[in-house]
Every structure is written in C-alpha cells, then in structure tokens.
Amino acid sequence: MSSKTALLEVIALGAEDAQRAQEGGADRLELVADMASDGLTPDEATVREVLAATDLPVRVMLRNADSFAAGDLDALRSDAAKLVEAGAREFVFGFLTEDDEVDVEACRALLKEIDGLAWTFHRAIDHARDPIAAYEVLAELGCDTVLAAGHPAGVGRGLSVLQQLARREPGPALLVGGGLRAQQVHLLRAGGVRGFHVGSAVRPGGWKSTVDAAAVGEWAALVGG
C-alpha cells in the first residue's frame, strides 16, 4: 500500500460475507472464525469457499487461542501448511511473550511455513509493553502490515500511538481497526493513515448477521475520501 492509496479491509466469516464485502467496495478481507474469541483460524473448507467466492485479496487468521500467546505452535504450523495447500496466499497472526514483547521465535516458526507470503501482525501489538519498539521488531521480521488500535481499549484511546506509528512508514503499513468509528477516519487520514479495518461496523445486525454491502459502501467512500 503506497502512502497515497486508501485501503478498506473487512472481516469475513464465510463466503456470503466475502461476496457482500466485495459488492460494497472493500479492498481486502480478513478471514476468521469465532469472533467470540476475537478471531481464530478458519477451517480449510471455509478458506476454499471464500477464495472461490471473491477475487479480493484474503488474509487468513492463524490463531488457536483466546489470547496473544502462541499456544500450540505445532498445531499452528500444521494449520498454516494446510491453508497454504487450500490456496491461502496471505495471512494474519501475532504473538507476545510472557513479558509482552513480540514473540519473534513463534512468528519465525510460522514464517517458515508460509515461505515469503504476505502477512499482517494483528492487534497483539496493542498489548505489547512498547508498541513503538514492537513495530520496529516487526519491520525487521518482514511483515508488510500491522493492525493496531493503539490501545487495548480501542482506537478512541489509541490515537496518539497510532499517530506515532503512522510516522514510521515506510515500513509495515499501518492498518487501523478495533472500535474504529467513522468520525475518527478524517483525523487519522490527516495523520497519514491510509489503511482501515472494520468488522462490526458493517454488520448492523451484529456478528450473527452477514456483512451489509451498503454499510461497506459507506465506509469505502469515507476511507477513499
């Protein structure tokens, strides 16, 4: 993502979400399962169905625990290999150590499995001891995108950190999400943010409903400025 190009990423749980997000003008999807756990690894069948339903880029979550610890790393590596075989070409993951530092070892273990494919380090960075230092570590690891709210409580509390991260580009592109509200987009864009990530904001009926294409369209217009 260049510094001048806006990007809207929408969370999808399945093929219908993917179709509606594309219809509304999304630029990319984040495919997850189980939002009650803030997003876990989807199964192979869902990945295949989504990839068949859209031609948008799809970033697939690799996460098997309701925490930011790596958990069962062998299982994650196995999942990564299976999902690459299923056609996934972009991923999302992120782990912290017990000291709230980037778990470089765990990330490198998955990087071996995805072998040069693009990846996002997700909102684990908001729980890091020092998000700015963590961003520098992620740049060295080669991730191309960092998804952040700037604070564990969401974008509303994290604006100052997000502004600092935005000033560190070039490097991993900053993708802002986590309680993101429409009225925050203008301020974030003015600060250099070009990537925006939404989930519940495009599901007026909640997580048990599908993505609303019209809501995606409104966000796409807002993000595109």
Residue frames as a rotation matrix with the C-alpha (Angstrom) as fourth column:
MET 1
0.577 0.817 0.000 0.00
0.817 -0.577 0.000 0.00
0.000 0.000 -1.000 0.00
SER 2
-0.382 -0.701 0.602 1.50
0.658 -0.664 -0.355 3.30
0.649 0.260 0.715 -1.05
SER 3
-0.810 -0.003 -0.587 1.25
0.500 -0.526 -0.688 6.32
-0.307 -0.850 0.427 1.20
LYS 4
-0.802 0.503 -0.323 -1.43
-0.571 -0.805 0.164 7.79
-0.178 0.316 0.932 -1.09
THR 5
-0.507 0.603 -0.616 -3.61
-0.293 0.551 0.781 4.73
0.810 0.577 -0.102 -1.58
ALA 6
-0.212 0.539 0.815 -6.53
-0.973 -0.036 -0.230 4.09
-0.095 -0.841 0.532 0.76
LEU 7
-0.689 0.016 -0.724 -7.38
-0.167 0.970 0.179 0.53
0.705 0.244 -0.666 1.76
LEU 8
-0.007 0.746 0.666 -10.52
-0.999 -0.040 0.035 -0.83
0.053 -0.665 0.745 3.40
GLU 9
-0.797 -0.248 -0.551 -10.25
-0.214 0.969 -0.125 -4.31
0.564 0.018 -0.825 4.91
VAL 10
0.100 0.927 0.361 -13.42
-0.930 -0.042 0.365 -6.08
0.353 -0.372 0.858 6.07
ILE 11
-0.718 -0.265 0.643 -13.68
-0.554 0.777 -0.298 -9.04
-0.421 -0.570 -0.705 8.42
ALA 12
0.030 0.707 -0.706 -15.37
-0.852 0.388 0.352 -12.02
0.523 0.591 0.614 6.76
LEU 13
-0.202 -0.008 0.979 -16.60
-0.738 0.659 -0.146 -15.21
-0.644 -0.752 -0.139 8.40
GLY 14
-0.135 0.199 0.971 -17.60
0.395 0.909 -0.131 -17.01
-0.908 0.366 -0.202 5.22
ALA 15
-0.660 -0.206 0.722 -18.37
0.736 0.013 0.677 -16.85
-0.149 0.978 0.143 1.50
GLU 16
0.352 0.865 0.358 -21.51
0.888 -0.430 0.164 -14.71
0.295 0.260 -0.919 1.77
ASP 17
0.626 -0.240 -0.742 -19.62
0.338 -0.774 0.535 -12.10
-0.703 -0.586 -0.403 3.79
ALA 18
-0.440 -0.894 0.082 -16.91
0.420 -0.124 0.899 -12.11
-0.794 0.430 0.430 1.15
GLN 19
-0.379 0.372 0.847 -19.37
0.907 -0.034 0.421 -11.55
0.185 0.927 -0.325 -1.67
ARG 20
0.686 0.727 -0.036 -21.17
0.712 -0.661 0.237 -8.73
0.148 -0.188 -0.971 0.12
ALA 21
0.357 -0.648 -0.673 -17.92
0.311 -0.597 0.739 -7.04
-0.881 -0.473 -0.012 1.13
GLN 22
-0.674 -0.608 0.419 -16.72
0.571 -0.071 0.818 -7.10
-0.468 0.791 0.395 -2.46
GLU 23
0.006 0.780 0.625 -20.08
0.938 -0.221 0.268 -5.80
0.348 0.585 -0.733 -3.68
GLY 24
0.813 0.377 -0.443 -19.78
0.549 -0.750 0.370 -2.89
-0.193 -0.544 -0.816 -1.25
GLY 25
0.788 -0.533 0.309 -16.30
-0.131 -0.634 -0.762 -1.92
0.602 0.560 -0.569 -2.43
ALA 26
0.789 -0.567 0.236 -13.93
-0.179 0.156 0.972 -3.50
-0.587 -0.809 0.021 0.11
ASP 27
0.423 -0.743 -0.519 -10.31
-0.873 -0.182 -0.452 -3.76
0.241 0.644 -0.726 -0.97
ARG 28
-0.563 -0.645 -0.517 -9.30
-0.378 0.757 -0.532 -6.79
0.734 -0.104 -0.671 1.10
LEU 29
0.635 0.772 -0.036 -10.75
-0.382 0.354 0.854 -9.35
0.672 -0.528 0.519 3.50
GLU 30
-0.632 -0.650 0.422 -9.58
-0.743 0.353 -0.569 -10.74
0.220 -0.673 -0.706 6.80
LEU 31
0.212 0.704 -0.678 -11.00
-0.419 0.692 0.587 -14.26
0.883 0.160 0.442 7.12
VAL 32
-0.769 -0.398 0.500 -11.52
-0.604 0.195 -0.773 -15.55
0.210 -0.897 -0.390 10.65
ALA 33
-0.105 0.759 -0.643 -13.65
0.312 0.639 0.703 -17.93
0.944 -0.127 -0.304 12.68
ASP 34
0.242 0.288 -0.926 -15.23
0.909 0.266 0.320 -17.44
0.339 -0.920 -0.198 16.11
MET 35
-0.167 -0.263 0.950 -15.41
0.086 -0.964 -0.251 -13.72
0.982 0.040 0.183 16.77
ALA 36
0.893 0.441 0.088 -16.49
-0.077 -0.042 0.996 -14.54
0.443 -0.896 -0.003 20.31
SER 37
0.600 -0.776 -0.198 -12.78
0.645 0.323 0.692 -15.31
-0.473 -0.543 0.694 20.77
ASP 38
0.472 -0.338 -0.814 -11.74
-0.329 -0.924 0.193 -12.25
-0.818 0.177 -0.548 18.74
GLY 39
0.674 -0.086 -0.734 -10.99
-0.735 0.015 -0.677 -14.33
0.069 0.996 -0.053 15.65
LEU 40
0.107 -0.610 0.785 -9.45
-0.345 0.718 0.605 -17.78
-0.933 -0.336 -0.133 15.31
THR 41
-0.817 -0.525 -0.238 -8.18
-0.419 0.257 0.871 -19.90
-0.396 0.811 -0.430 12.41
PRO 42
0.280 0.921 -0.272 -10.92
-0.897 0.150 -0.416 -20.84
-0.342 0.360 0.868 9.93
ASP 43
0.190 -0.177 0.966 -11.13
0.040 0.984 0.172 -24.38
-0.981 0.006 0.194 8.60
GLU 44
-0.774 -0.618 0.139 -9.87
0.120 0.072 0.990 -25.43
-0.622 0.783 0.018 5.19
ALA 45
-0.298 0.739 0.604 -13.34
0.950 0.290 0.114 -25.77
-0.091 0.608 -0.788 3.69
THR 46
0.642 0.546 -0.539 -14.24
0.537 -0.821 -0.192 -22.19
-0.547 -0.166 -0.820 4.60
VAL 47
-0.150 -0.782 -0.604 -10.98
-0.160 -0.584 0.796 -20.91
-0.976 0.216 -0.038 3.14
ARG 48
-0.830 -0.149 0.538 -11.66
0.446 0.403 0.799 -22.71
-0.335 0.903 -0.268 -0.14
GLU 49
0.101 0.966 0.238 -15.25
0.987 -0.067 -0.149 -21.43
-0.128 0.249 -0.960 -0.26
VAL 50
0.563 0.083 -0.823 -14.22
0.233 -0.971 0.061 -17.83
-0.793 -0.226 -0.565 0.36
LEU 51
-0.482 -0.828 -0.287 -11.41
-0.131 -0.256 0.958 -17.92
-0.866 0.499 0.015 -2.20
ALA 52
-0.704 0.299 0.645 -13.91
0.700 0.449 0.556 -19.26
-0.123 0.842 -0.525 -4.74
ALA 53
0.274 0.954 -0.121 -16.48
0.938 -0.293 -0.185 -16.58
-0.212 -0.062 -0.975 -3.88
THR 54
0.891 -0.004 -0.455 -14.30
0.007 -1.000 0.023 -13.50
-0.455 -0.024 -0.890 -4.32
ASP 55
0.497 -0.800 0.336 -11.32
0.708 0.149 -0.690 -12.22
0.502 0.581 0.640 -6.22
LEU 56
0.750 -0.264 0.607 -10.36
-0.486 -0.841 0.236 -9.82
0.448 -0.472 -0.759 -3.43
PRO 57
-0.411 -0.884 -0.222 -7.14
-0.277 0.353 -0.894 -10.49
0.869 -0.306 -0.390 -1.53
VAL 58
0.749 0.661 -0.054 -7.93
-0.213 0.318 0.924 -12.62
0.628 -0.680 0.379 1.53
ARG 59
-0.419 -0.852 0.314 -5.77
-0.610 0.008 -0.792 -12.58
0.673 -0.523 -0.523 4.68
VAL 60
0.422 0.584 -0.693 -6.40
-0.009 0.767 0.641 -15.71
0.906 -0.265 0.329 6.72
MET 61
0.431 -0.184 0.883 -6.11
-0.867 -0.357 0.349 -15.74
0.251 -0.916 -0.313 10.51
LEU 62
0.041 -0.450 -0.892 -3.67
0.180 0.882 -0.436 -18.10
0.983 -0.143 0.117 12.22
ARG 63
-0.579 -0.114 0.807 -4.65
-0.716 -0.403 -0.571 -18.12
0.390 -0.908 0.152 15.89
ASN 64
-0.194 0.496 -0.846 -5.82
0.084 0.868 0.489 -21.03
0.977 0.024 -0.210 18.03
ALA 65
-0.373 0.056 -0.926 -6.15
0.917 0.175 -0.358 -19.48
0.142 -0.983 -0.116 21.49
ASP 66
0.627 0.667 0.401 -8.20
0.543 -0.744 0.389 -16.69
0.558 -0.026 -0.829 23.01
SER 67
0.658 -0.542 -0.523 -5.03
0.267 -0.481 0.835 -14.84
-0.704 -0.689 -0.172 23.98
PHE 68
0.826 -0.431 -0.363 -1.94
-0.554 -0.502 -0.664 -13.36
0.104 0.750 -0.654 22.37
ALA 69
-0.067 -0.803 0.592 0.30
-0.602 0.506 0.617 -16.27
-0.795 -0.315 -0.518 23.35
ALA 70
-0.545 -0.223 -0.808 1.32
-0.827 0.304 0.473 -18.64
0.140 0.926 -0.350 20.56
GLY 71
0.454 0.741 0.494 -0.41
-0.803 0.581 -0.133 -21.55
-0.386 -0.336 0.859 22.28
ASP 72
0.422 -0.240 0.874 0.04
0.231 0.961 0.152 -24.82
-0.877 0.138 0.461 20.42
LEU 73
0.041 -0.493 -0.869 2.67
-0.710 -0.626 0.322 -23.74
-0.703 0.604 -0.376 17.92
ASP 74
-0.868 -0.337 0.365 2.89
-0.035 0.775 0.631 -27.17
-0.495 0.535 -0.684 16.26
ALA 75
-0.080 0.926 0.370 -0.85
0.774 0.292 -0.562 -27.02
-0.628 0.241 -0.740 15.59
LEU 76
0.533 0.239 -0.812 -0.49
-0.148 -0.918 -0.367 -23.52
-0.833 0.316 -0.454 14.14
ARG 77
-0.469 -0.776 -0.422 2.29
-0.635 -0.035 0.771 -24.63
-0.613 0.630 -0.477 11.85
SER 78
-0.757 0.271 0.595 0.16
0.457 0.870 0.185 -27.54
-0.467 0.412 -0.782 10.69
ASP 79
0.334 0.928 -0.167 -2.79
0.562 -0.338 -0.755 -25.22
-0.757 0.158 -0.634 10.10
ALA 80
0.193 -0.333 -0.923 -0.60
-0.526 -0.829 0.189 -22.85
-0.828 0.450 -0.335 8.11
ALA 81
-0.827 -0.561 0.044 0.64
-0.295 0.498 0.816 -25.64
-0.479 0.662 -0.577 5.86
LYS 82
-0.456 0.740 0.494 -2.92
0.744 0.622 -0.245 -26.92
-0.488 0.255 -0.834 5.27
LEU 83
0.489 0.709 -0.508 -4.25
0.334 -0.691 -0.641 -23.48
-0.805 0.144 -0.575 4.46
VAL 84
-0.263 -0.635 -0.727 -1.44
-0.654 -0.437 0.618 -22.77
-0.710 0.637 -0.300 2.02
GLU 85
-0.923 -0.043 0.383 -2.37
0.182 0.827 0.532 -26.06
-0.339 0.560 -0.756 0.36
ALA 86
-0.053 0.994 0.094 -6.00
0.815 0.097 -0.571 -24.86
-0.577 0.046 -0.816 0.31
GLY 87
0.159 0.057 0.986 -4.95
0.886 -0.449 -0.117 -21.77
0.436 0.891 -0.122 -1.62
ALA 88
0.897 0.154 -0.415 -4.36
0.364 -0.791 0.492 -19.12
-0.252 -0.592 -0.766 1.04
ARG 89
0.226 -0.834 0.504 -1.71
0.804 -0.133 -0.580 -16.63
0.550 0.536 0.640 -0.02
GLU 90
-0.337 -0.298 0.893 -1.93
-0.267 -0.879 -0.395 -14.00
0.903 -0.372 0.217 2.72
PHE 91
0.005 0.252 -0.968 -2.11
0.747 0.643 0.171 -14.43
0.665 -0.723 -0.185 6.49
VAL 92
0.241 0.106 0.965 -2.71
-0.524 -0.822 0.221 -12.68
0.817 -0.559 -0.143 9.81
PHE 93
0.535 -0.055 -0.843 -1.02
0.643 0.675 0.364 -13.65
0.549 -0.736 0.396 13.08
GLY 94
0.012 -0.570 0.821 0.77
-0.354 -0.771 -0.530 -12.15
0.935 -0.285 -0.211 16.03
PHE 95
0.607 0.129 -0.784 2.10
0.543 0.654 0.527 -13.40
0.581 -0.746 0.327 19.34
LEU 96
0.361 -0.474 0.803 3.55
-0.669 -0.731 -0.131 -11.93
0.649 -0.490 -0.581 22.50
THR 97
-0.444 -0.572 -0.690 5.83
0.222 0.676 -0.703 -13.47
0.868 -0.465 -0.173 25.10
GLU 98
0.257 0.495 -0.830 5.00
0.915 0.152 0.374 -13.57
0.311 -0.856 -0.414 28.80
ASP 99
-0.399 -0.501 -0.768 6.91
0.706 -0.703 0.091 -10.27
-0.585 -0.506 0.634 29.05
ASP 100
0.601 0.773 -0.203 4.61
0.413 -0.518 -0.749 -8.66
-0.684 0.366 -0.631 26.47
GLU 101
-0.294 -0.689 -0.662 7.28
-0.548 -0.446 0.707 -8.46
-0.783 0.571 -0.247 23.81
VAL 102
0.444 0.376 -0.813 6.85
-0.892 0.274 -0.360 -9.67
0.087 0.885 0.457 20.22
ASP 103
0.414 -0.267 0.870 7.31
-0.203 0.905 0.374 -13.44
-0.887 -0.332 0.321 20.23
VAL 104
0.096 -0.484 -0.870 9.90
-0.960 -0.277 0.049 -13.47
-0.264 0.830 -0.491 17.47
GLU 105
-0.832 -0.462 0.307 10.52
-0.402 0.884 0.240 -17.21
-0.383 0.076 -0.921 17.72
ALA 106
-0.207 0.844 0.494 6.84
0.356 0.535 -0.766 -18.07
-0.911 0.018 -0.412 17.24
CYS 107
0.584 0.410 -0.701 6.49
-0.416 -0.589 -0.692 -15.66
-0.697 0.696 -0.173 14.34
ARG 108
-0.254 -0.772 -0.582 9.56
-0.943 0.065 0.325 -17.08
-0.214 0.632 -0.745 12.63
ALA 109
-0.724 0.051 0.688 8.19
-0.013 0.996 -0.088 -20.61
-0.690 -0.072 -0.720 13.02
LEU 110
0.335 0.912 0.236 5.09
0.365 0.106 -0.925 -19.63
-0.869 0.396 -0.297 11.04
LEU 111
0.420 -0.247 -0.873 7.13
-0.720 -0.676 -0.156 -17.63
-0.552 0.694 -0.462 8.55
LYS 112
-0.715 -0.684 0.145 8.89
-0.489 0.638 0.595 -20.86
-0.500 0.354 -0.791 7.61
GLU 113
-0.398 0.646 0.651 5.52
0.515 0.745 -0.425 -22.39
-0.760 0.166 -0.629 6.80
ILE 114
0.651 0.743 -0.156 4.16
0.306 -0.445 -0.842 -19.51
-0.694 0.501 -0.517 4.73
ASP 115
-0.062 -0.821 0.567 7.50
0.805 0.295 0.515 -19.12
-0.590 0.489 0.643 2.94
GLY 116
-0.878 -0.477 0.034 7.54
0.419 -0.733 0.536 -15.48
-0.230 0.485 0.844 1.89
LEU 117
-0.158 0.898 0.412 3.79
0.800 -0.128 0.586 -14.87
0.578 0.422 -0.698 1.68
ALA 118
-0.473 0.029 0.881 2.39
-0.197 -0.978 -0.073 -11.54
0.859 -0.209 0.468 2.84
TRP 119
-0.102 0.464 -0.880 1.25
0.844 0.508 0.170 -11.24
0.526 -0.726 -0.444 6.45
THR 120
0.177 0.292 0.940 -0.28
-0.309 -0.890 0.335 -8.86
0.935 -0.349 -0.068 8.96
PHE 121
-0.798 -0.287 -0.530 0.73
0.455 0.289 -0.842 -8.71
0.395 -0.913 -0.100 12.62
HIS 122
0.063 0.978 0.198 -2.62
0.503 -0.203 0.840 -8.23
0.862 0.047 -0.505 14.33
ARG 123
0.490 0.298 0.819 -3.75
-0.285 -0.833 0.474 -6.33
0.824 -0.466 -0.324 17.42
ALA 124
0.599 -0.428 -0.676 -1.39
0.777 0.516 0.362 -8.16
0.194 -0.742 0.642 19.73
ILE 125
-0.376 -0.812 0.446 0.74
0.649 -0.574 -0.498 -5.06
0.661 0.103 0.743 19.21
ASP 126
0.151 0.519 0.841 -1.78
-0.275 -0.795 0.540 -3.06
0.950 -0.313 0.023 21.27
HIS 127
0.977 0.213 0.008 -0.95
-0.085 0.355 0.931 -5.25
0.196 -0.910 0.364 24.26
ALA 128
0.291 -0.946 -0.141 2.83
0.674 0.307 -0.672 -5.04
0.679 0.101 0.727 23.83
ARG 129
0.203 -0.320 -0.925 4.91
0.894 -0.325 0.309 -3.40
-0.399 -0.890 0.221 26.53
ASP 130
-0.252 -0.333 -0.908 6.12
-0.116 -0.922 0.370 -0.81
-0.961 0.199 0.194 23.99
PRO 131
0.615 0.607 0.504 4.10
0.383 0.329 -0.863 -0.73
-0.689 0.724 -0.030 20.75
ILE 132
0.799 -0.364 -0.480 6.59
-0.584 -0.661 -0.471 1.57
-0.146 0.657 -0.740 19.02
ALA 133
-0.285 -0.928 0.239 9.51
-0.840 0.362 0.404 -0.76
-0.462 -0.086 -0.883 19.76
ALA 134
-0.071 0.344 0.936 7.35
0.121 0.935 -0.335 -3.71
-0.990 0.089 -0.108 18.72
TYR 135
0.890 0.414 -0.190 6.70
-0.091 -0.247 -0.965 -2.06
-0.446 0.876 -0.182 15.36
GLU 136
0.285 -0.870 -0.402 10.44
-0.955 -0.296 -0.035 -1.83
-0.088 0.393 -0.915 14.75
VAL 137
-0.483 -0.393 0.782 10.84
-0.413 0.890 0.192 -5.54
-0.772 -0.231 -0.592 15.55
LEU 138
0.352 0.733 0.583 8.04
0.265 0.519 -0.813 -6.36
-0.898 0.440 -0.011 13.10
ALA 139
0.766 -0.173 -0.619 9.72
-0.602 -0.528 -0.598 -4.32
-0.223 0.831 -0.509 10.39
GLU 140
-0.299 -0.954 0.007 12.80
-0.924 0.291 0.247 -6.50
-0.238 0.067 -0.969 10.84
LEU 141
-0.367 0.235 0.900 10.67
-0.052 0.961 -0.272 -9.66
-0.929 -0.147 -0.340 10.67
GLY 142
-0.992 -0.129 0.010 9.37
0.010 -0.004 1.000 -8.57
-0.129 0.992 0.005 7.28
CYS 143
-0.199 0.976 0.093 5.65
0.835 0.218 -0.505 -8.19
-0.513 -0.023 -0.858 7.92
ASP 144
-0.734 -0.103 0.671 4.04
0.569 -0.633 0.525 -5.78
0.371 0.768 0.523 5.47
THR 145
-0.050 0.801 0.597 1.09
-0.166 -0.596 0.786 -4.67
0.985 -0.059 0.163 7.64
VAL 146
-0.924 -0.107 -0.368 0.43
0.343 0.201 -0.918 -4.01
0.172 -0.974 -0.149 11.32
LEU 147
0.017 0.984 0.179 -3.18
0.310 -0.176 0.934 -3.96
0.951 0.040 -0.308 12.50
ALA 148
-0.753 -0.351 -0.557 -3.50
0.635 -0.167 -0.754 -1.70
0.172 -0.922 0.348 15.54
ALA 149
0.498 0.851 0.165 -5.92
0.684 -0.503 0.528 0.37
0.533 -0.150 -0.833 17.56
GLY 150
-0.115 -0.662 0.741 -3.11
-0.103 -0.734 -0.672 1.99
0.988 -0.153 0.016 19.51
HIS 151
-0.585 0.017 0.811 -4.59
-0.807 -0.105 -0.581 0.84
0.075 -0.994 0.076 22.83
PRO 152
-0.976 0.214 -0.030 -6.19
0.216 0.970 -0.111 -2.36
0.005 -0.115 -0.993 24.17
ALA 153
-0.370 0.888 -0.273 -9.44
0.338 -0.145 -0.930 -0.43
-0.866 -0.436 -0.246 24.71
GLY 154
0.373 0.545 0.751 -9.66
0.869 0.077 -0.488 0.64
-0.324 0.835 -0.445 21.06
VAL 155
-0.132 -0.463 0.876 -8.94
0.850 -0.508 -0.141 3.47
0.511 0.726 0.461 18.65
GLY 156
0.685 0.513 0.517 -10.55
0.228 -0.825 0.517 6.13
0.692 -0.236 -0.682 20.80
ARG 157
0.919 -0.392 -0.036 -7.84
-0.032 -0.166 0.986 5.64
-0.393 -0.905 -0.165 23.44
GLY 158
0.319 -0.849 0.421 -5.03
0.641 0.520 0.565 4.96
-0.698 0.090 0.710 21.00
LEU 159
0.948 0.163 0.274 -4.89
0.318 -0.537 -0.782 7.96
0.020 0.828 -0.560 18.71
SER 160
0.658 -0.748 -0.085 -1.53
-0.693 -0.646 0.321 9.25
-0.295 -0.152 -0.943 19.96
VAL 161
-0.092 -0.681 0.726 0.16
-0.151 0.730 0.666 5.87
-0.984 -0.049 -0.170 19.49
LEU 162
0.459 0.341 0.821 -1.42
0.709 0.417 -0.569 5.48
-0.536 0.843 -0.050 16.06
GLN 163
0.988 -0.122 -0.092 -0.08
-0.152 -0.851 -0.502 8.86
-0.017 0.510 -0.860 15.02
GLN 164
0.220 -0.963 0.157 3.40
-0.740 -0.060 0.669 7.80
-0.635 -0.263 -0.726 16.12
LEU 165
-0.068 -0.203 0.977 3.14
0.292 0.932 0.214 4.54
-0.954 0.300 -0.004 14.20
ALA 166
0.811 0.447 0.378 1.89
0.486 -0.155 -0.860 6.30
-0.326 0.881 -0.343 11.08
ARG 167
0.783 -0.563 -0.265 5.00
-0.600 -0.795 -0.086 8.48
-0.162 0.226 -0.960 11.09
ARG 168
-0.023 -0.844 0.535 7.19
-0.458 0.485 0.745 5.37
-0.888 -0.229 -0.398 10.98
GLU 169
0.663 0.195 0.723 6.24
0.540 0.544 -0.642 4.47
-0.518 0.816 0.256 7.44
PRO 170
0.306 0.234 -0.923 7.87
-0.680 0.732 -0.040 3.37
0.666 0.640 0.383 5.19
GLY 171
-0.854 -0.296 0.428 7.92
-0.509 0.647 -0.567 0.09
-0.109 -0.702 -0.703 6.98
PRO 172
-0.720 0.689 0.080 4.94
0.691 0.723 -0.006 -2.14
-0.062 0.051 -0.997 7.68
ALA 173
-0.576 0.609 0.546 1.79
-0.060 -0.697 0.715 -0.34
0.815 0.379 0.438 6.55
LEU 174
-0.950 0.300 0.089 -0.43
-0.110 -0.054 -0.992 0.72
-0.292 -0.953 0.085 9.43
LEU 175
-0.473 0.869 -0.144 -3.95
0.153 0.242 0.958 -0.73
0.867 0.431 -0.248 9.30
VAL 176
-0.889 0.134 0.437 -6.21
-0.448 -0.449 -0.773 0.87
0.093 -0.883 0.459 11.92
GLY 177
-0.058 0.911 -0.409 -9.01
-0.240 0.385 0.891 -1.15
0.969 0.150 0.196 13.46
GLY 178
-0.530 -0.012 -0.848 -10.57
0.737 0.488 -0.467 -2.02
0.419 -0.873 -0.249 16.79
GLY 179
0.043 0.650 -0.759 -13.54
0.829 -0.447 -0.335 0.08
-0.557 -0.615 -0.558 17.81
LEU 180
-0.903 -0.420 0.087 -12.93
0.382 -0.695 0.610 2.33
-0.196 0.584 0.788 14.82
ARG 181
0.121 0.954 -0.276 -15.66
0.596 -0.292 -0.748 4.93
-0.794 -0.074 -0.604 14.32
ALA 182
0.370 0.100 0.924 -16.50
0.916 -0.206 -0.345 6.81
0.156 0.973 -0.167 11.17
GLN 183
0.980 0.087 0.177 -15.85
0.067 -0.991 0.116 10.19
0.186 -0.102 -0.977 12.77
GLN 184
0.538 -0.843 0.002 -12.25
-0.043 -0.025 0.999 9.17
-0.842 -0.538 -0.050 13.50
VAL 185
0.455 -0.360 0.814 -11.33
0.826 0.512 -0.235 8.49
-0.333 0.780 0.531 9.88
HIS 186
0.832 -0.111 0.543 -10.74
0.244 -0.807 -0.538 12.11
0.498 0.580 -0.644 8.86
LEU 187
0.756 -0.567 0.326 -8.36
-0.627 -0.485 0.610 12.74
-0.188 -0.666 -0.722 11.76
LEU 188
0.402 -0.603 0.689 -6.48
0.129 0.782 0.609 9.51
-0.906 -0.156 0.393 11.10
ARG 189
0.598 -0.154 0.786 -6.18
0.801 0.115 -0.587 10.26
0.000 0.981 0.193 7.39
ALA 190
0.892 -0.258 0.370 -4.83
-0.199 -0.961 -0.191 13.71
0.405 0.097 -0.909 8.23
GLY 191
0.533 -0.704 0.469 -2.18
-0.655 0.007 0.755 11.98
-0.535 -0.710 -0.458 10.32
GLY 192
-0.323 -0.736 -0.595 -1.08
-0.944 0.209 0.254 9.79
-0.063 0.644 -0.763 7.42
VAL 193
-0.507 0.205 0.837 -3.16
-0.129 0.942 -0.309 6.64
-0.852 -0.264 -0.451 8.00
ARG 194
-0.467 0.316 -0.826 -4.36
-0.884 -0.149 0.443 5.04
0.017 0.937 0.349 4.77
GLY 195
-0.655 0.203 -0.728 -5.45
-0.044 0.951 0.305 1.57
0.754 0.232 -0.614 5.90
PHE 196
-0.425 0.614 0.665 -8.71
-0.905 -0.279 -0.321 0.92
-0.012 -0.738 0.674 7.78
HIS 197
-0.852 0.047 -0.521 -10.15
0.025 0.998 0.049 -2.33
0.523 0.029 -0.852 9.16
VAL 198
-0.399 0.798 0.451 -13.82
-0.916 -0.373 -0.150 -2.87
0.049 -0.473 0.880 10.08
GLY 199
-0.954 0.163 -0.250 -15.92
0.171 0.985 -0.008 -5.72
0.245 -0.050 -0.968 11.39
SER 200
-0.392 0.853 -0.345 -18.99
0.825 0.160 -0.542 -4.97
-0.407 -0.497 -0.766 13.48
ALA 201
-0.500 0.159 -0.851 -19.25
-0.152 -0.984 -0.095 -1.52
-0.852 0.082 0.516 11.85
VAL 202
-0.626 0.282 -0.727 -20.51
-0.770 -0.082 0.632 -3.17
0.119 0.956 0.269 8.64
ARG 203
-0.680 0.484 -0.551 -22.83
0.397 0.874 0.279 -5.62
0.617 -0.029 -0.787 10.40
PRO 204
-0.498 0.532 0.685 -25.82
-0.654 -0.749 0.106 -3.63
0.569 -0.395 0.721 11.66
GLY 205
0.576 0.792 -0.202 -27.37
-0.508 0.540 0.671 -6.90
0.641 -0.283 0.713 12.85
GLY 206
0.476 -0.477 0.739 -24.36
-0.756 0.209 0.621 -7.96
-0.450 -0.854 -0.261 14.87
TRP 207
-0.497 -0.863 -0.090 -21.93
-0.803 0.418 0.425 -10.84
-0.329 0.283 -0.901 14.40
LYS 208
-0.407 0.413 0.815 -24.72
0.202 0.911 -0.361 -13.36
-0.891 0.018 -0.454 13.81
SER 209
0.762 0.628 -0.157 -25.73
0.027 -0.274 -0.961 -11.43
-0.647 0.728 -0.225 10.70
THR 210
0.276 -0.655 0.703 -23.86
0.952 0.287 -0.106 -11.16
-0.132 0.699 0.703 7.42
VAL 211
-0.698 -0.592 -0.403 -21.86
0.466 -0.803 0.372 -8.21
-0.544 0.072 0.836 6.16
ASP 212
0.486 0.862 -0.147 -24.06
0.506 -0.414 -0.756 -5.40
-0.713 0.293 -0.637 4.84
ALA 213
-0.088 -0.571 0.816 -22.91
0.996 -0.045 0.076 -4.30
-0.007 0.820 0.573 1.39
ALA 214
0.581 0.359 0.731 -24.41
0.431 -0.897 0.098 -0.83
0.690 0.258 -0.676 1.75
ALA 215
0.954 -0.278 -0.113 -22.54
-0.007 -0.397 0.918 -0.26
-0.299 -0.875 -0.381 5.02
VAL 216
0.135 -0.940 0.314 -19.32
0.750 0.304 0.587 -1.37
-0.647 0.156 0.746 3.33
GLY 217
0.124 -0.023 0.992 -20.03
0.893 -0.433 -0.122 1.11
0.433 0.901 -0.034 0.55
GLU 218
0.933 0.236 0.270 -20.38
0.092 -0.886 0.455 3.94
0.347 -0.400 -0.848 3.04
TRP 219
0.667 -0.743 -0.057 -17.04
0.109 0.022 0.994 3.03
-0.737 -0.669 0.095 4.63
ALA 220
0.048 -0.659 0.751 -15.36
0.945 0.273 0.179 2.66
-0.323 0.701 0.636 1.26
ALA 221
0.468 0.192 0.862 -16.46
0.577 -0.806 -0.134 6.17
0.669 0.560 -0.488 0.30
LEU 222
0.994 -0.075 0.076 -15.32
-0.106 -0.620 0.777 7.55
-0.011 -0.781 -0.625 3.67
VAL 223
0.444 -0.879 0.170 -11.92
0.369 0.353 0.860 5.86
-0.816 -0.319 0.481 3.55
GLY 224
0.059 -0.390 0.919 -11.40
0.998 0.047 -0.044 6.84
-0.026 0.919 0.392 -0.08
GLY 225
-0.332 -0.217 -0.918 -12.01
0.537 -0.844 0.005 10.42
-0.775 -0.491 0.397 0.93
